[in-house]
């Protein structure tokens, strides 16, 4: 069964479930697709708190940028230069190792790891180039940034976006808790089960077609049809 056919089956089962309960969306309550921030006072409070903290961080950071722009010296001799870069590369290696494990096991934590790796690679390229200006190592830093670090970061961000989108689509395909066990579209990944959805991200399989969701749309669709 293809992905589109499974989505159509999910909609049909949802309609049958509503008819069996003797009512439509109005009599069924807020439903699983309702905005929880409109129905839960605790979530509304947490949302306001998160917005307040984020806005406060923006203000503080804006002020801090002005301060360091006016006070930092143009030249500075950094101590522990070797240790800083070696430790950064050790953390980057650990992130790649964890990502390889998440790819092998097809776990939801892969999305976070891809974002982390993409961010670290962008920082690596930024500081490599920025600290190499007016030195003989500038061209090496530029080449490594253009042909290695930035392309890998782009692939990591694109893969994380596609996997996150597949996770959201898979969650929207479950119309009601009673019908969820019967829907193939509720499966979390190609090797997971629906009863694993409450586990941690380290244990929860990827949604949709697993790692195939990170492929380009055309290739991912062909792969899904081959697995159906």
C-alpha positions as CSV (number, residue, x, y, z in Angstrom):
1,X,0.0,0.0,0.0
2,X,1.5,3.4,-1.0
3,X,1.8,6.4,1.3
4,X,-1.2,8.2,-0.4
5,X,-3.4,5.1,-0.1
6,X,-2.6,4.9,3.6
7,X,-3.4,8.5,4.1
8,X,-6.8,8.0,2.3
9,X,-7.5,5.0,4.5
10,X,-6.8,7.1,7.6
11,X,-9.3,9.8,6.5
12,X,-11.9,7.1,5.7
13,X,-11.5,5.5,9.1
14,X,-11.7,8.9,10.8
15,X,-15.0,9.6,9.1
16,X,-16.3,6.2,10.1
17,X,-15.3,6.7,13.7
18,X,-17.1,10.0,13.9
19,X,-20.2,8.5,12.3
20,X,-20.1,5.6,14.8
21,X,-20.0,8.0,17.7
22,X,-23.1,9.8,16.4
23,X,-21.7,13.2,15.8
24,X,-19.4,15.4,13.9
25,X,-16.6,17.6,14.9
26,X,-18.9,19.9,16.9
27,X,-20.1,17.2,19.2
28,X,-16.8,15.3,19.5
29,X,-15.1,18.0,21.6
30,X,-11.9,19.7,20.8
31,X,-10.5,16.6,19.1
32,X,-6.8,15.7,18.6
33,X,-6.2,18.4,16.1
34,X,-7.5,21.3,18.3
35,X,-5.0,23.9,19.4
36,X,-3.9,22.8,22.9
37,X,-2.9,26.4,23.7
38,X,-6.6,27.4,23.4
39,X,-7.9,24.6,25.6
40,X,-5.3,24.2,28.4
41,X,-4.6,27.1,30.8
42,X,-1.3,25.6,31.9
43,X,0.0,25.5,28.3
44,X,-1.1,29.1,27.8
45,X,0.9,30.2,30.8
46,X,3.9,28.2,29.7
47,X,3.6,29.8,26.2
48,X,3.5,33.3,27.7
49,X,6.5,32.5,29.9
50,X,8.5,31.2,26.9
51,X,7.6,34.2,24.8
52,X,8.7,36.5,27.7
53,X,12.0,34.7,28.1
54,X,12.7,34.8,24.4
55,X,11.9,38.5,24.1
56,X,14.1,39.2,27.1
57,X,17.0,37.3,25.5
58,X,16.6,39.3,22.3
59,X,16.8,42.6,24.3
60,X,19.8,41.5,26.4
61,X,21.6,40.2,23.3
62,X,21.0,43.3,21.3
63,X,22.5,45.4,24.1
64,X,25.4,43.0,24.5
65,X,26.2,43.3,20.8
66,X,26.4,47.1,21.1
67,X,28.7,46.8,24.1
68,X,31.2,44.3,22.6
69,X,31.2,46.2,19.3
70,X,32.3,49.3,21.2
71,X,34.7,47.7,23.7
72,X,36.4,44.7,22.2
73,X,40.0,45.2,20.8
74,X,40.7,44.6,17.2
75,X,43.6,42.2,18.1
76,X,43.9,39.8,21.0
77,X,46.4,37.0,21.8
78,X,44.2,34.0,22.8
79,X,45.4,31.5,25.4
80,X,44.8,27.7,25.2
81,X,44.3,28.1,21.4
82,X,45.1,24.5,20.7
83,X,42.9,23.2,23.4
84,X,39.9,25.2,22.3
85,X,40.1,23.8,18.7
86,X,40.9,20.3,19.7
87,X,38.0,20.1,22.2
88,X,35.6,21.6,19.6
89,X,36.6,18.9,17.1
90,X,36.2,16.2,19.7
91,X,32.7,17.4,20.4
92,X,32.0,17.5,16.6
93,X,33.4,13.9,16.3
94,X,31.0,12.8,19.2
95,X,28.1,14.5,17.4
96,X,28.9,12.6,14.1
97,X,29.2,9.3,16.0
98,X,25.9,9.9,17.8
99,X,24.3,10.8,14.4
100,X,25.7,7.6,12.8
101,X,24.1,5.6,15.6
102,X,20.7,7.4,15.2
103,X,20.8,6.8,11.4
104,X,21.6,3.1,12.0
105,X,18.8,2.7,14.5
106,X,16.4,5.2,12.8
107,X,15.6,7.1,15.9
108,X,13.8,10.5,16.3
109,X,16.8,12.0,18.1
110,X,18.4,12.1,14.7
111,X,16.5,15.3,13.9
112,X,18.1,17.1,16.9
113,X,21.5,15.6,16.1
114,X,21.3,16.8,12.5
115,X,20.4,20.3,13.6
116,X,23.3,20.3,16.1
117,X,25.8,19.0,13.5
118,X,24.7,21.6,11.0
119,X,25.1,24.4,13.6
120,X,28.5,23.2,14.7
121,X,29.7,23.0,11.1
122,X,28.5,26.5,10.4
123,X,30.3,27.7,13.5
124,X,33.4,25.8,12.5
125,X,33.4,27.5,9.0
126,X,32.7,30.9,10.5
127,X,35.6,30.9,13.0
128,X,38.0,29.1,10.6
129,X,37.6,31.9,8.1
130,X,37.3,34.7,10.6
131,X,40.4,33.8,12.4
132,X,42.4,33.2,9.2
133,X,41.9,36.7,7.7
134,X,45.1,38.4,6.7
135,X,47.0,35.1,7.1
136,X,48.4,32.5,4.7
137,X,45.8,29.9,5.9
138,X,42.9,31.9,4.5
139,X,42.5,30.0,1.3
140,X,42.6,26.7,3.1
141,X,39.9,27.8,5.4
142,X,37.8,29.1,2.5
143,X,38.1,25.9,0.6
144,X,37.2,23.7,3.6
145,X,34.2,26.0,4.3
146,X,32.9,26.1,0.8
147,X,33.5,22.4,-0.2
148,X,33.2,20.6,3.1
149,X,31.7,22.3,6.1
150,X,28.9,24.4,4.6
151,X,27.7,21.7,2.2
152,X,27.5,19.1,5.0
153,X,25.7,21.7,7.2
154,X,23.2,22.3,4.4
155,X,22.5,18.5,4.0
156,X,22.1,18.2,7.7
157,X,19.5,21.0,7.9
158,X,17.6,19.7,4.9
159,X,17.5,16.2,6.3
160,X,16.3,17.4,9.6
161,X,13.6,19.6,8.0
162,X,12.3,16.7,6.0
163,X,12.3,14.3,8.9
164,X,10.5,16.8,11.1
165,X,7.9,17.4,8.4
166,X,7.3,13.6,8.1
167,X,6.9,13.4,11.9
168,X,4.3,16.2,11.9
169,X,2.4,14.6,8.9
170,X,2.4,11.2,10.7
171,X,1.0,12.8,13.8
172,X,-1.8,14.5,11.9
173,X,-2.8,11.3,10.2
174,X,-4.0,9.9,13.5
175,X,-7.6,11.2,13.7
176,X,-8.6,9.8,17.1
177,X,-7.0,7.7,19.9
178,X,-9.5,4.9,19.4
179,X,-8.7,4.5,15.8
180,X,-4.9,5.0,16.1
181,X,-4.0,1.3,16.7
182,X,-5.8,0.3,13.5
183,X,-4.0,2.8,11.2
184,X,-0.9,1.9,9.3
185,X,-0.2,5.6,8.9
186,X,0.4,5.9,12.6
187,X,3.4,3.7,12.5
188,X,6.6,5.3,13.6
189,X,9.2,4.4,11.0
190,X,9.7,1.3,9.0
191,X,10.9,-0.7,12.0
192,X,8.7,0.7,14.8
193,X,5.4,0.1,16.4
194,X,2.6,2.5,17.4
195,X,3.0,1.6,21.1
196,X,6.5,3.0,21.1
197,X,5.3,6.6,20.6
198,X,5.5,7.5,24.3
199,X,9.2,6.6,24.6
200,X,12.1,9.0,24.6
201,X,13.5,10.4,21.3
202,X,16.4,8.0,21.8
203,X,14.1,5.1,21.6
204,X,11.3,6.3,19.3
205,X,11.7,5.2,15.7
206,X,11.5,7.8,12.9
207,X,8.0,8.5,11.5
208,X,6.7,7.9,8.0
209,X,9.1,5.9,5.9
210,X,12.0,6.3,8.2
211,X,15.3,7.5,6.6
212,X,13.6,7.6,3.2
213,X,11.8,10.8,4.3
214,X,15.2,12.6,4.2
215,X,15.6,11.8,0.5
216,X,14.6,14.3,-2.2
217,X,10.8,14.1,-2.7
218,X,10.8,12.2,-6.1
219,X,13.3,9.6,-4.9
220,X,11.5,9.2,-1.5
221,X,8.2,8.6,-3.3
222,X,9.7,5.9,-5.5
223,X,11.3,4.2,-2.5
224,X,8.0,4.3,-0.6
225,X,6.2,2.7,-3.5
226,X,8.8,0.0,-3.7
227,X,8.4,-0.8,0.0
228,X,4.6,-0.9,-0.2
